[in-house]
Amino acid sequence: MKSDDEIYSAFNPLWQDIQRAETFPVQRPLLAHYTSIATLESIMANDELWFSNPLYMNDMEELRFGVLEGAQAFRQHEAIKSACGDQKRYDLLYSHFENYLSKFSNEHAFDTYVFCLAEHDFDNDADGLLSMWRGYGGNGNGAAIIFDTTKIEHIEGAPLIFSKVTYASRDERLQWIDKKLEELAELLRINSIPDEKLYLPAHALFERIKIFSIFTKHRGFSEEREWRAVYLRERDSAHKMDDMLHYAIGRNGIEPKFKFKIKPINGLTKEELSLVRIVHQIILGPSVSSPLAVSSVRRMLEKVGKHELAEKVVASTTPFRAA
């Protein structure tokens, strides 16, 4: 009898559409995080990046759309029913899938966290993207922290996933879901999966739909050239990052946060990981780009012990002033 790992690997084709040559760790671009000056100070003083729960972000509908539409399509998919062979096997598969959906909705979604960045073209967009300054960088009064992904090590199986966002229309996303369900039906048909192991293909399908939902946005946002770092608590089986699960109180009330300390974590990061190591540059927004502001931010970095980064502060030369 095949082991669980062997059975699970039979469903690896569900992931074959991911263009690994176009994302991390093969691609290692410069990535910009646009934020306020106050948040810049907090990041630098605490060596800490705050990840947000997507259900509290503008991307709430993106996550819900993928997961809920995927679940609805699964329930109605005749090819999957046929591939199971009989009603009993289908009911087992259906039950397992619904259990994973329920567990995600009631437990895992609460502790799924996202940190958003934009691909930074140093040659053509050295001053940062004006749309990003307006949308995320304090309307030009903030800063962009440029991270060098060549300094970030890829650790297989870590609870932090780092990947490029894919953009698609609503119809394209629905077509993708239908194609995945067709692939699942075919894999069920050609592989003999014991009844008591049907939870394995159910999990494989749900994980694929979940990751698709987290890393896919409507094509209307494509100019952001977004990448995401995502923390999935259910993958942190050793609970090495539990102390980073936190909260914040802001203008929208209290919400959960993942406060990622940029430091070595045994088994999850390389020993040389540090904020100073991975920051390539700090760009001040076009509305706060005076020599006085540059000098002030450099002093702030020196005061919080980031002397090495002070010389990496530059000012955006884009001729924009916030109204």
C-alpha positions in Angstrom: 0.0 0.0 0.0 1.2 3.5 -0.9 2.2 5.8 1.9 0.4 9.1 2.6 3.3 11.0 1.1 3.2 8.9 -2.1 -0.6 9.4 -2.4 -0.3 13.2 -1.8 2.4 13.6 -4.3 0.1 12.1 -7.0 -1.8 15.4 -6.8 1.3 17.6 -7.3 0.2 18.3 -10.9 -2.4 20.7 -9.3 0.6 23.0 -8.8 2.1 22.7 -12.2 0.6 26.0 -13.6 2.8 28.0 -11.2 5.5 29.6 -13.3 8.4 29.0 -10.9 10.8 30.8 -13.3 8.8 34.0 -12.8 8.7 34.1 -9.0 10.9 33.6 -5.9 13.4 32.1 -5.4 14.3 32.1 -9.1 13.4 35.8 -9.4 15.0 38.0 -6.8 14.0 41.6 -7.6 14.2 44.8 -5.5 10.8 45.2 -3.7 9.4 48.4 -2.3 7.1 48.8 0.8 5.4 52.2 0.7 4.4 53.5 4.1 4.3 56.6 6.4 7.3 58.1 8.1 5.9 57.1 11.5 5.7 53.5 10.4 9.2 53.7 8.9 10.5 54.8 12.3 8.6 51.9 14.0 10.0 49.4 11.6 13.6 50.6 12.1 13.4 51.0 15.9 11.9 47.6 16.5 13.3 45.5 13.6 9.7 44.5 13.0 7.3 44.3 10.0 3.6 44.2 10.6 1.7 41.7 8.5 -2.1 42.3 8.1 -4.9 39.9 8.0 -6.4 40.0 4.4 -9.9 40.0 5.8 -9.2 43.5 7.2 -7.5 44.7 4.0 -8.8 46.0 0.6 -8.1 42.5 -0.6 -10.8 40.9 1.5 -13.0 40.2 -1.5 -10.1 38.6 -3.4 -9.5 36.0 -0.7 -13.2 35.3 -0.1 -13.8 35.1 -3.8 -11.3 32.4 -4.5 -12.1 30.2 -1.6 -15.9 30.5 -1.7 -16.2 30.3 -5.5 -13.8 27.3 -5.5 -15.9 25.6 -2.8 -19.2 26.3 -4.7 -17.7 25.0 -8.0 -16.4 21.9 -6.2 -19.9 21.1 -4.9 -21.4 21.2 -8.3 -18.7 19.5 -10.3 -20.1 16.4 -12.1 -16.7 15.1 -13.3 -15.4 14.8 -9.7 -18.6 12.9 -8.7 -18.0 10.6 -11.7 -14.3 10.1 -10.9 -15.1 8.9 -7.4 -17.0 5.9 -8.8 -19.9 5.8 -6.4 -21.8 8.0 -4.0 -20.2 6.8 -0.9 -16.7 7.7 -2.1 -17.9 11.1 -3.3 -19.6 11.8 0.0 -16.3 11.0 1.8 -14.3 13.3 -0.4 -17.0 16.0 -0.1 -17.0 15.7 3.7 -13.3 16.1 3.9 -13.2 19.1 1.6 -16.0 20.8 3.6 -14.1 20.1 6.8 -11.0 21.9 5.4 -13.1 24.8 4.3 -14.7 25.0 7.8 -11.4 24.8 9.5 -10.0 27.6 7.3 -13.0 29.8 7.7 -13.3 29.4 11.5 -9.6 29.1 12.5 -6.9 29.5 9.9 -8.2 32.6 8.1 -7.9 34.5 11.4 -4.2 33.8 11.5 -3.3 34.2 7.9 -1.2 37.4 7.4 0.1 39.3 4.4 2.8 41.9 3.9 2.6 43.7 0.6 5.4 45.0 -1.6 5.8 46.4 -5.1 8.4 45.3 -7.6 10.9 48.2 -7.8 12.5 48.9 -11.2 15.7 50.7 -10.2 16.6 51.7 -13.7 13.2 53.1 -14.8 11.4 53.9 -11.5 14.2 55.0 -9.2 12.0 57.6 -7.6 9.2 55.2 -6.9 5.8 54.9 -8.6 3.6 57.9 -8.3 0.4 55.8 -8.0 2.0 53.9 -5.0 3.1 57.1 -3.3 -0.5 58.4 -3.6 -2.1 55.1 -2.5 0.2 53.8 0.2 3.0 56.3 0.8 1.1 59.0 2.7 0.2 60.8 -0.6 3.8 61.5 -1.2 4.6 62.4 2.4 5.9 58.9 3.4 8.8 56.6 2.5 9.5 53.5 0.4 11.7 50.9 2.0 13.5 49.0 -0.8 14.3 45.4 0.1 16.9 43.3 -1.7 15.5 39.8 -2.1 18.9 38.4 -3.1 19.7 38.7 0.7 16.6 36.6 1.6 17.2 32.8 1.8 14.5 30.4 0.6 13.7 27.8 3.3 11.5 24.9 2.0 8.5 24.2 4.2 8.7 27.4 6.3 5.4 29.0 7.3 6.4 32.2 5.5 5.7 32.1 1.8 7.1 34.7 -0.6 5.7 35.0 -4.1 4.6 37.3 -6.9 0.9 38.2 -7.3 -1.0 37.0 -10.4 -3.6 39.4 -11.9 -6.7 38.1 -13.6 -10.3 39.1 -14.4 -13.3 37.5 -12.6 -14.0 35.2 -15.5 -10.3 34.2 -15.8 -10.3 33.2 -12.1 -13.5 31.2 -12.5 -12.0 29.4 -15.5 -8.9 28.6 -13.4 -11.0 27.1 -10.7 -12.9 25.0 -13.2 -9.6 23.8 -14.8 -8.3 22.7 -11.3 -11.4 20.8 -10.6 -11.1 19.0 -14.0 -7.5 18.2 -13.1 -8.5 16.8 -9.8 -11.2 14.6 -11.4 -8.6 13.2 -13.8 -6.1 12.5 -11.0 -8.8 10.7 -9.0 -9.7 8.7 -12.0 -6.1 7.4 -12.8 -5.1 6.9 -9.2 -6.5 4.3 -6.9 -7.1 6.1 -3.7 -8.4 4.0 -0.7 -11.6 5.3 0.8 -9.8 6.1 4.1 -7.3 8.2 2.3 -9.6 10.5 0.4 -8.8 13.3 2.9 -5.5 13.6 1.0 -6.8 14.7 -2.4 -9.4 16.9 -0.6 -6.6 18.7 1.3 -4.4 19.0 -1.9 -7.3 20.7 -3.7 -8.2 23.0 -0.9 -4.5 24.1 -0.4 -4.2 24.8 -4.1 -7.4 27.0 -4.1 -6.3 28.8 -0.9 -2.9 29.7 -2.2 -4.4 30.8 -5.5 -6.8 33.0 -3.6 -4.1 34.6 -1.5 -1.7 35.4 -4.4 -4.3 36.4 -7.1 -5.9 39.9 -7.5 -8.2 41.5 -10.0 -6.2 42.7 -13.0 -7.3 46.3 -12.3 -4.5 46.4 -9.7 -1.8 45.1 -12.1 0.2 48.4 -12.2 1.1 47.8 -8.5 3.3 44.9 -9.6 2.7 43.3 -6.2 4.6 40.7 -4.3 3.5 39.2 -1.0 5.1 37.7 2.0 2.4 35.5 3.7 2.4 33.8 7.1 0.3 30.7 7.5 0.0 29.7 11.1 -1.1 26.1 10.3 2.3 25.5 8.7 4.1 26.6 11.8 3.7 23.2 13.5 6.6 23.9 15.9 4.9 27.2 17.0 8.2 29.0 16.5 6.5 32.2 15.6 3.6 32.2 18.0 5.0 35.1 20.0 4.7 37.2 16.9 0.9 36.8 16.8 -0.3 40.1 18.1 -2.9 42.9 17.6 -3.1 46.6 16.8 -5.6 49.3 17.7 -6.1 51.9 14.9 -8.8 54.0 13.3 -10.8 50.8 12.4 -10.7 49.5 15.9 -8.7 46.4 17.1 -7.5 43.8 14.6 -5.1 40.9 14.6 -1.5 41.4 13.4 1.5 39.3 12.8 4.5 41.3 14.1 7.4 39.7 12.3 10.7 40.2 14.1 13.5 40.3 11.5 15.9 38.1 13.3 17.3 34.6 12.9 14.8 31.8 13.8 16.2 28.4 14.2 15.0 26.1 11.4 13.1 28.9 9.6 15.7 31.5 8.6 19.4 31.8 8.0 21.6 33.0 10.9 22.6 36.2 9.1 19.0 37.5 8.7 18.7 41.2 9.8 16.9 44.3 8.7 20.2 46.1 8.0 21.2 43.3 5.7 18.0 43.1 3.6 17.3 46.9 3.2 18.8 48.2 -0.1 17.6 51.8 0.1 15.1 54.1 1.7 13.4 56.6 -0.6 11.6 59.7 0.9 8.3 60.6 -0.8 8.2 63.4 -3.3 6.2 65.6 -1.0 8.7 65.3 1.9 12.0 65.2 -0.1 13.8 68.3 1.1 17.5 68.1 2.2 16.3 68.9 5.7 13.9 65.8 5.7 16.7 63.6 4.4 19.0 64.7 7.1 16.3 64.2 9.7 15.6 60.7 8.6 19.3 59.9 8.7 19.4 61.2 12.2 16.4 59.1 13.2 18.2 56.0 11.8 21.3 56.8 13.8 19.3 57.2 17.0 17.6 53.8 16.6 20.9 52.1 15.9 20.7 51.8 12.2 23.8 53.8 11.3 24.6 51.6 8.3 21.2 52.5 6.7 21.6 56.3 7.1 23.7 56.6 4.0 21.1 54.7 2.1 18.4 57.4 2.4 17.6 59.3 -0.8 14.9 61.7 -1.8 12.4 61.1 -4.7 12.9 63.7 -7.4 9.4 63.2 -8.8 7.8 66.8 -9.1 4.7 66.0 -7.0 3.4 67.9 -4.0 0.3 66.6 -2.1 -2.7 69.0 -2.1 
